[in-house]
Amino acid sequence: MLLRPDALLLAFCPFTLAALAAASEPATVAEAAERLDLVTLPVFEGGALPGYRREARLQYNVKQSTGEVFDFIDGQLIDRGWKQLPGAQKHLGQGFASADYLHGDYVVHVSVYPGGAGLQGVSISHQGNIPLTDLPAPDNAEKMHGFVSTLMYKSPDGVEETAKACREKMLADGWSPYGGAGDTAYFRKNAVMAKVRTLSAPAQGGATVINYSTELLSLELPAPPFADDFRYSDGTTDIMFDCDKTAEEAHAFYRERLSPLGWTATTDKPFEYKWSLQTIFRNAGQEMITVSTHDFEGRTRVRLDHQNAVEVVQDEYLMRSGAGEKAKYRNKRWLAVPLPVPPGLTADQEEKWAIKLAAPRGEAFTAADQLAASLVSNGWTTDEPPPQEPVYRSRRFEKGDRTVWVMAIEPPKRTAWIAVAGVGGVDLKPIQREK
């Protein structure tokens, strides 16, 4: 692989490089999605999603050969204006293939690899839009070599002194500390995370080697300056750290820092839940952040969990379905409930008390209203007005000691669906209606 074209300009055209650097602010999640939206990028036909699909990364498994899958993704990216960079690796006999792609300053990495059980794993990830030559290095550091995904320097100073110098440079350049792992420190600016690794290199005469790399995050969440062992996972979009602040102070930090980002706490102060203290935040897109704190060896352990709207309603469905299953163990008489399935929807009945229905985009809420009307016509009642939320809606109906929940979601980028769950001995009987 080669240095990015803008990095090569360093030796030949300093003015042009300076202009590029001035124009290249670290990307936000939305800006990166304009170049390549991994939430909506089609997967290879028949691909399963046991991994995750986030704004910054996509993972799934397929049964097809490495070459076939890699060529499919390569075509997707080229059709969208991306250019494959030199240095692609293809070891088809071993099931491996990888390449980096460039679109302006944005870099995406693609890899196909053995996924086990006769499957091939696929990983596509945004690496950000910051040329690695733009990241500040200590004044006495000498550039060794660089690639599109990593840039290396060496410093005559020791590891600890070099790591301190790198940190000071990154902070002075506007990057915020964002945890780390082992000998690597993380820094964040907007949605780009820079990784700075410092390690001893005996082969370089005792010098310290510095390795720079970047990746894009799917969320832009603040890290408290008082956090120790701060860890953010992009696959599960959660944060964990320990601190010497009180639980109330940790909650207050996120109330203050999340509010300008469009998040609103649902309670005036943290509330007790099991063995933790919690604050729940919501935003206009019906996403949810839960901040939990508890005592750990005399310190405060903090965990932040983010869920998009699909994950929130999926959790609600699983909770309602789990409650409906209890009727199996209580010798409950099952009540048959006819459920006319609106035309164009396909019912997937996982259990007799729970059904999910895939809906065409823009039709989930209307179909849910039709299901609700059917329940009412069969004697089910509700004291809740028709919901009007923009992304997902949930409504409860009752008949005697039984309850039916109708949930519908219309996410902006993901698949629309409806779920119905009965509690107290409800036997849902889907009836497919013709158009």
C-alpha positions in Angstrom: 0.0 0.0 0.0 1.1 3.6 -0.6 0.8 6.8 1.3 -2.4 8.7 0.5 -2.0 11.1 -2.5 -2.3 14.1 -0.3 0.4 12.8 2.0 2.8 12.4 -1.0 2.3 16.1 -1.7 4.3 16.9 1.5 7.6 16.7 -0.4 6.4 18.3 -3.7 3.7 20.8 -3.0 3.6 22.2 0.6 1.0 24.9 -0.3 -1.5 22.3 -1.7 -1.0 20.1 1.3 -1.6 23.0 3.6 -4.8 23.8 1.8 -6.0 20.2 2.1 -5.2 20.1 5.8 -7.1 23.4 6.4 -10.1 22.0 4.6 -10.1 18.6 6.3 -11.9 18.7 9.6 -12.5 15.4 11.2 -15.8 14.0 9.9 -19.0 13.7 11.8 -21.0 10.6 11.5 -23.5 12.3 9.2 -20.7 13.6 6.9 -19.1 10.1 6.5 -22.5 8.6 5.8 -22.9 10.9 2.8 -19.9 9.3 1.3 -20.8 5.7 2.2 -23.8 4.8 4.4 -23.1 1.4 6.0 -26.6 1.3 7.5 -28.2 1.1 4.0 -25.4 -0.5 2.0 -26.9 -3.8 0.6 -25.3 -7.0 1.9 -24.4 -9.9 -0.4 -27.5 -11.8 -1.3 -28.2 -14.3 1.4 -25.9 -12.6 3.8 -26.7 -12.9 7.5 -26.0 -10.3 10.1 -24.8 -12.0 13.3 -22.2 -9.2 13.7 -23.5 -5.6 13.6 -24.5 -2.9 11.3 -23.5 0.5 12.5 -22.9 3.9 10.9 -19.1 3.3 10.9 -18.9 -0.5 10.4 -20.7 -3.4 8.9 -20.1 -7.1 9.6 -22.0 -10.1 8.2 -21.5 -13.8 7.1 -22.0 -15.4 3.7 -21.8 -18.8 2.2 -20.2 -17.8 -1.1 -16.5 -17.9 -2.0 -14.1 -15.2 -0.9 -13.4 -14.0 -4.4 -17.1 -13.8 -5.3 -17.9 -11.8 -2.2 -14.9 -9.5 -2.5 -15.6 -8.7 -6.1 -19.2 -7.9 -5.2 -18.2 -5.4 -2.5 -15.4 -3.9 -4.7 -18.1 -3.3 -7.4 -20.4 -1.6 -4.8 -17.7 0.8 -3.8 -16.5 1.6 -7.3 -20.0 2.3 -8.4 -20.3 4.8 -5.5 -17.2 6.7 -6.5 -14.6 5.0 -4.4 -11.2 4.0 -5.7 -9.3 0.9 -4.7 -5.8 1.8 -3.5 -2.7 -0.2 -4.4 -1.8 -3.0 -2.1 -5.0 -5.1 -2.0 -4.3 -8.5 -0.5 -5.9 -11.6 -2.0 -5.2 -15.1 -0.6 -8.3 -16.8 -2.1 -7.0 -20.3 -1.4 -6.9 -19.4 2.3 -10.1 -17.5 2.2 -8.7 -14.0 2.8 -9.0 -10.8 0.9 -8.6 -7.1 1.9 -8.3 -3.7 0.4 -8.5 0.0 1.3 -10.6 2.5 -0.7 -10.4 6.3 -1.1 -13.1 8.9 -1.7 -11.7 12.4 -1.4 -10.0 12.2 2.1 -12.3 9.4 3.3 -10.9 5.9 3.7 -12.8 2.6 4.0 -11.3 -0.8 4.7 -12.8 -4.0 3.4 -11.8 -7.5 4.5 -13.2 -11.0 3.8 -12.1 -13.8 6.0 -13.0 -17.3 7.1 -15.9 -17.0 9.5 -16.3 -20.6 10.7 -18.9 -23.2 10.0 -18.2 -23.0 6.3 -19.0 -19.3 6.1 -17.0 -16.2 5.0 -17.0 -13.2 7.3 -17.3 -9.7 5.8 -16.1 -6.5 7.5 -16.4 -3.0 6.0 -15.3 -0.1 8.2 -14.8 3.6 7.9 -11.3 4.8 8.8 -12.0 8.5 8.9 -11.0 11.4 6.7 -7.9 12.7 8.3 -4.6 12.2 6.4 -2.2 10.6 8.9 0.4 13.2 8.0 -2.0 15.8 9.6 -1.7 14.2 13.0 0.9 16.1 15.1 4.1 14.3 16.0 6.8 15.2 18.6 9.3 17.8 17.2 12.2 15.3 17.3 10.3 12.5 15.7 11.6 11.2 12.4 9.2 9.7 9.8 10.0 6.1 9.0 7.3 4.9 6.6 3.6 5.2 6.0 0.7 3.5 4.5 -2.9 4.5 4.0 -3.9 3.0 7.3 -0.8 3.6 9.4 2.1 6.0 9.7 5.2 5.4 11.7 7.8 7.7 13.3 10.8 7.1 15.6 11.9 9.2 18.4 15.3 9.2 20.3 13.4 9.7 23.6 12.2 6.9 25.9 8.7 5.4 25.6 7.2 7.3 28.5 8.6 10.6 27.4 7.6 10.1 23.8 4.0 9.1 24.9 3.8 12.3 27.0 5.0 14.4 24.0 2.5 12.8 21.7 -0.3 13.4 24.1 0.6 17.1 24.5 0.7 17.5 20.8 -2.7 15.9 20.3 -4.3 18.0 23.0 -2.8 21.2 21.6 -4.2 20.2 18.2 -7.8 20.0 19.7 -8.0 16.2 20.1 -9.7 15.0 23.3 -8.5 11.9 25.3 -10.7 8.9 24.6 -9.2 6.1 26.6 -6.7 3.6 25.3 -5.5 0.0 25.4 -2.1 -1.2 26.5 0.6 1.0 24.9 -1.9 2.8 22.6 -3.6 6.1 23.6 -6.9 7.1 21.9 -8.0 10.6 21.0 -11.3 11.9 19.5 -12.3 14.8 17.4 -15.9 14.8 16.1 -16.4 11.1 15.0 -12.8 10.4 14.2 -10.7 8.5 16.7 -6.9 8.7 16.4 -4.8 5.9 17.9 -1.2 6.7 18.9 0.9 3.7 19.9 4.4 4.1 21.4 6.7 1.2 21.9 10.4 0.4 22.3 12.2 -0.6 19.2 15.6 -2.3 20.0 16.2 -2.8 16.2 16.1 1.0 15.9 19.0 1.5 18.3 16.8 1.8 21.3 14.6 4.5 19.8 10.8 4.7 20.4 8.5 3.9 17.5 5.3 5.9 17.2 2.4 4.4 15.2 -0.5 6.5 14.1 -3.8 5.2 12.8 -7.5 6.4 12.7 -11.0 5.0 12.6 -14.5 6.4 12.4 -16.9 6.0 15.3 -20.6 5.4 15.0 -21.4 7.8 17.8 -19.9 11.0 19.1 -20.2 10.6 22.9 -18.2 12.7 25.4 -15.5 11.2 27.7 -15.2 12.7 31.2 -11.8 14.2 32.0 -11.9 12.4 35.3 -12.4 8.9 33.8 -9.9 6.1 34.4 -9.6 3.1 32.1 -12.1 4.7 29.7 -13.3 2.1 27.2 -15.7 2.7 24.3 -17.0 -0.2 22.1 -18.3 0.9 18.7 -19.9 -2.5 17.9 -22.1 -2.3 21.0 -21.9 1.5 21.3 -21.3 1.5 25.0 -18.8 3.2 27.4 -17.4 1.9 30.7 -14.9 3.6 33.1 -14.1 4.0 36.8 -13.6 7.3 38.6 -13.2 9.0 42.0 -16.3 11.2 41.5 -19.5 10.4 43.3 -22.3 8.7 41.3 -24.3 11.9 41.4 -21.3 13.9 39.9 -20.9 11.3 37.1 -24.6 11.6 36.2 -24.4 15.4 36.4 -21.6 15.3 33.9 -23.6 13.5 31.3 -26.7 15.6 31.9 -24.6 18.7 31.1 -22.7 17.2 28.2 -25.5 15.3 26.4 -28.1 18.1 26.5 -26.4 20.2 23.8 -26.3 17.0 21.6 -30.1 16.7 21.7 -30.5 14.3 24.6 -33.0 14.9 27.3 -33.1 13.1 30.7 -36.4 11.5 31.4 -36.2 12.1 35.2 -35.1 15.1 37.2 -32.5 13.1 39.1 -31.0 9.6 38.9 -33.2 6.8 40.2 -32.4 3.5 41.8 -32.7 0.3 39.8 -31.7 -3.0 41.3 -28.1 -2.4 42.5 -27.3 0.7 40.4 -28.2 4.3 40.1 -29.5 5.2 36.6 -30.4 8.1 34.3 -32.2 7.5 31.0 -31.9 10.0 28.1 -34.0 10.1 25.0 -33.6 12.1 21.7 -35.9 13.2 18.9 -35.1 10.0 17.0 -36.4 7.8 19.9 -32.9 6.5 20.6 -32.0 5.9 24.3 -28.9 6.3 26.4 -28.8 4.7 29.9 -26.1 5.8 32.3 -25.7 3.4 35.2 -23.4 3.8 38.2 -22.5 1.6 41.2 -19.8 1.3 43.8 -16.8 -0.8 42.8 -13.9 -1.3 45.3 -14.5 2.2 46.8 -14.7 3.9 43.4 -17.6 4.8 41.1 -18.0 2.5 38.1 -19.9 4.1 35.2 -21.5 2.4 32.2 -23.2 4.2 29.3 -25.3 2.1 27.0 -26.7 3.5 23.7 -29.6 1.9 21.8 -30.9 3.1 18.5 -34.7 3.1 18.0 -34.7 -0.4 16.5 -32.9 -1.8 19.5 -35.2 -0.1 21.9 -38.4 -1.5 20.3 -36.7 -4.9 19.9 -36.0 -5.0 23.6 -39.6 -4.1 24.3 -40.8 -6.9 22.0 -38.6 -9.4 23.7 -39.8 -8.3 27.2 -43.5 -8.6 26.1 -42.9 -11.9 24.4 -41.1 -13.2 27.5 -44.0 -12.2 29.7 -46.4 -14.0 27.3 -44.4 -17.2 27.6 -45.2 -17.5 31.3 -48.7 -18.6 30.5 -47.2 -22.0 29.5 -46.3 -22.7 33.1 -49.5 -21.6 34.8 -52.0 -23.9 33.3 -53.6 -20.9 31.7 -56.5 -21.4 29.3 -55.4 -20.0 25.9 -57.6 -17.4 24.3 -57.6 -17.6 20.5 -57.2 -14.1 19.0 -57.8 -13.7 15.2 -55.3 -11.3 13.7 -56.0 -10.2 10.1 -52.7 -9.6 8.5 -52.9 -6.5 6.2 -52.1 -7.1 2.5 -48.4 -6.8 1.6 -47.2 -8.0 5.1 -45.7 -11.3 5.8 -46.3 -12.8 9.3 -43.4 -14.7 11.1 -45.0 -16.4 14.1 -42.1 -17.2 16.5 -44.5 -18.4 19.2 -48.2 -18.6 19.4 -48.3 -15.5 21.6 -45.9 -13.5 19.5 -45.8 -12.4 15.8 -43.5 -10.2 13.8 -44.5 -8.8 10.4 -42.1 -7.2 7.9 -43.7 -4.1 6.3 -42.9 -2.1 3.2 -41.3 1.2 4.0 -43.9 3.8 5.0 -46.6 1.3 5.8 -45.8 0.0 9.2 -47.8 2.6 11.2 -50.9 2.3 8.9 -50.8 -1.5 9.2 -50.4 -1.3 13.0 -53.5 0.9 13.1 -55.4 -1.7 11.1 -54.4 -4.4 13.6 -55.4 -2.2 16.5 -58.8 -1.6 14.8 -59.3 -5.4 14.4 -58.6 -5.9 18.1 -61.1 -3.3 19.2 -63.7 -4.8 16.9 -63.2 -8.1 18.8 -63.8 -6.6 22.2 -60.3 -5.5 23.2 -60.1 -2.1 24.9 -57.5 0.6 25.4 -57.4 3.8 27.4 -54.4 5.0 25.4 -54.8 7.5 22.5 -53.3 6.5 19.1 -49.6 7.1 19.4 -48.0 9.8 17.2 -44.2 9.2 17.8 -42.1 9.6 14.7 -40.0 6.4 14.7 -41.7 3.7 16.8 -45.1 3.3 18.4 -46.4 1.0 21.0 -50.0 0.5 22.2 -51.6 -1.8 24.8 -55.0 -3.5 24.6 -56.8 -5.4 27.3 -59.5 -8.0 27.6 -60.1 -9.3 31.1 -56.8 -10.4 32.6 -55.1 -10.6 29.2 -53.1 -8.0 27.3 -52.0 -7.6 23.7 -49.2 -5.2 22.7 -49.0 -3.8 19.2 -45.6 -2.3 18.3 -44.5 -0.7 15.0 -41.3 0.9 13.9 -40.5 3.0 10.8 -36.7 3.7 11.1 -35.3 6.2 8.6 -32.8 3.8 7.2 -33.6 0.3 8.5 -36.3 -2.2 7.7 -39.8 -1.3 8.9 -41.7 -4.0 10.9 -44.6 -4.6 13.3 -44.7 -6.9 16.3 -47.7 -8.2 18.3 -47.2 -9.9 21.7 -49.9 -11.3 24.0 -49.6 -11.7 27.7 -51.8 -13.9 30.0 -52.6 -16.8 27.7 -53.1 -15.2 24.2 -53.0 -17.5 21.2 -52.5 -15.2 18.2 -54.1 -16.6 14.9 -52.8 -14.7 11.9 -55.1 -14.6 8.9 -53.5 -13.5 5.7 -55.7 -11.1 3.9 -55.8 -10.8 0.1 -55.4 -7.5 -1.6 
